[in-house]
Amino acid sequence: MNAAAPAGSRPGTLIAVVGPSGAGKDTVMRLAREELAGAPDVVFATRVITRPPHPSEAHEAVDEQQFAQREAAGEFLIAWRANGLAYALPASLRDALAAGKTIVANLSRGAVTTARQSGIRVLAVEVTAERQLLASRIAQRGRENPAMREARMARNAAYAETFRADIVIANNGAPDLAAARLSEVIRICAQ
């Protein structure tokens, strides 16, 4: 259940930054967060993930049992599973949405539907890159073996056939160019 927006204000928007593994979503979001530091109506969400901490991604690490307990207690705005892991956004973001703020979060493409079905206003922004660049970035992260990397690439291709984002940002060059575009989208949405 979502909190109601105060009288005279519009509900906030969740900007769901989605895209294939290796597209550079976390890097683009980090640069946009730095550019928009101090913007009072923009919140960059920290996800809860059943994965140990890793330098390439800022998230709250929990184990499966902790995740299940928190989900059962209603501590998540939305929760989803992808790539063998559980992900969630904290329920505390409900207040920010009710106050008309713009929330920016890295979501699975499949979680966009979950968010929309729960009554959240969502703008899906896909960050993508050329296939060879995706494969190279996934390998550089060093989180998966070759078979797992190939499975991610296959999922990327399958989603490319079925998912349509509201806005697409290519991250084939310097990430600051893609970040500038994302920052522009966020600013417009937050107005």
C-alpha positions in Angstrom: 0.0 0.0 0.0 1.4 3.4 -1.0 1.1 6.5 1.2 -1.1 9.2 -0.2 0.5 12.3 -1.6 -0.1 15.5 0.4 -3.0 17.7 -0.9 -1.9 19.8 -3.9 1.2 17.8 -4.7 1.8 15.1 -7.2 3.1 11.6 -6.3 6.8 11.1 -6.9 8.3 9.0 -9.7 10.6 6.0 -9.5 13.2 6.3 -12.3 14.0 2.7 -12.8 17.5 2.5 -14.3 17.5 -0.8 -16.2 19.5 -2.5 -18.8 21.7 -5.4 -19.6 24.5 -6.7 -17.3 27.7 -4.8 -18.2 25.9 -1.7 -19.5 27.5 0.4 -16.8 24.3 1.3 -14.9 26.1 1.7 -11.5 28.8 3.9 -13.0 26.4 6.1 -14.8 24.2 6.4 -11.7 27.2 7.2 -9.5 28.2 10.0 -11.8 24.7 11.3 -12.0 24.4 11.2 -8.2 27.6 13.2 -7.9 26.3 15.8 -10.5 22.9 16.1 -8.7 24.3 16.1 -5.1 22.2 18.5 -3.0 19.2 18.3 -5.3 16.4 18.3 -2.6 13.8 16.4 -4.6 16.0 13.6 -5.9 16.8 10.4 -3.9 19.2 7.7 -5.1 18.1 4.5 -3.6 20.4 1.9 -2.0 19.2 -1.6 -2.9 19.1 -4.6 -0.5 20.7 -7.6 -2.2 21.5 -11.2 -1.1 25.1 -10.8 -2.4 28.2 -10.0 -0.4 29.6 -6.5 -0.6 31.6 -5.7 -3.7 33.6 -2.6 -4.6 31.8 -2.3 -8.0 28.4 -1.8 -6.4 27.1 0.0 -3.3 24.2 -2.0 -1.7 23.0 -3.3 1.6 24.2 -7.0 1.7 22.0 -9.5 3.5 21.7 -13.3 3.5 18.6 -15.2 2.2 17.2 -15.6 5.7 17.5 -11.9 6.6 15.9 -11.0 3.2 13.0 -13.4 3.8 12.4 -12.0 7.3 12.4 -8.4 6.1 10.2 -9.1 3.2 7.7 -10.9 5.5 7.8 -7.9 7.8 6.8 -5.5 5.0 10.2 -3.7 5.0 10.4 -3.5 1.2 8.8 -1.1 -1.2 9.3 -3.8 -3.9 11.2 -7.0 -4.1 12.3 -9.2 -7.0 14.6 -12.0 -7.9 17.1 -12.0 -10.8 20.3 -13.8 -11.6 19.9 -16.1 -8.6 19.7 -13.3 -6.1 17.0 -11.4 -4.2 16.8 -7.7 -4.6 14.6 -5.0 -2.9 14.1 -1.3 -2.4 13.5 -0.3 1.3 9.9 0.6 2.3 11.2 4.0 3.6 11.1 5.2 0.0 7.3 5.3 0.2 7.5 8.5 2.2 9.8 10.1 -0.4 7.4 9.1 -3.2 4.4 10.4 -1.2 6.3 13.7 -0.8 6.6 14.0 -4.6 10.3 13.2 -4.7 12.0 11.5 -7.6 13.6 8.2 -6.6 16.4 6.8 -8.8 17.2 3.1 -8.5 18.9 0.3 -10.4 16.1 -2.3 -11.1 15.8 -5.5 -13.0 13.8 -5.0 -16.1 11.3 -7.6 -14.8 10.9 -5.5 -11.6 9.5 -2.5 -13.6 6.2 -4.4 -14.0 6.2 -5.3 -10.3 6.6 -1.6 -9.3 3.9 -0.4 -11.7 1.5 -3.1 -10.5 2.0 -1.9 -6.9 0.8 1.6 -8.0 4.2 3.3 -8.2 4.6 5.8 -11.1 7.6 4.5 -13.0 9.8 5.9 -15.7 12.0 3.1 -17.2 15.4 4.4 -18.4 17.5 1.8 -20.1 21.2 2.1 -20.1 22.7 -0.1 -22.7 25.9 -0.7 -24.7 27.2 -2.7 -27.7 27.3 -6.5 -27.2 31.2 -6.8 -27.2 31.4 -4.0 -24.6 28.8 -5.7 -22.4 30.8 -9.0 -22.5 34.1 -7.2 -21.7 32.6 -5.3 -18.8 31.0 -8.4 -17.3 34.3 -10.3 -17.5 36.2 -7.4 -15.9 33.9 -7.4 -12.8 35.2 -10.9 -11.9 32.0 -11.9 -10.1 31.1 -14.9 -12.3 32.7 -17.8 -14.1 32.5 -18.1 -17.9 29.3 -20.1 -17.9 27.6 -17.6 -15.7 28.7 -14.8 -17.8 27.4 -16.5 -21.0 24.0 -17.1 -19.2 23.9 -13.3 -18.4 24.5 -12.5 -22.1 21.7 -14.9 -23.1 19.3 -13.2 -20.7 20.4 -9.8 -22.0 19.5 -10.9 -25.6 16.1 -12.3 -24.5 15.2 -9.1 -22.6 16.2 -7.0 -25.6 13.5 -8.7 -27.6 10.7 -8.1 -25.1 11.4 -5.1 -22.9 10.7 -1.5 -24.1 12.0 1.3 -22.0 10.6 4.8 -21.9 14.0 6.3 -22.6 17.2 4.6 -23.8 20.7 5.9 -23.1 23.7 4.4 -24.9 26.8 4.0 -22.8 29.3 3.0 -25.5 31.8 5.8 -24.9 32.9 7.9 -21.9 30.4 7.2 -19.1 30.2 10.8 -18.2 28.3 11.4 -21.4 25.6 8.8 -20.5 25.6 10.2 -17.0 24.9 13.7 -18.3 21.9 12.4 -20.2 20.6 10.5 -17.1 21.0 13.7 -15.0 19.0 15.6 -17.6 16.2 13.1 -17.5 16.2 13.1 -13.6 16.1 17.0 -13.6 13.2 17.1 -16.0 11.3 14.4 -14.0 11.9 16.2 -10.7 10.5 19.5 -11.9 
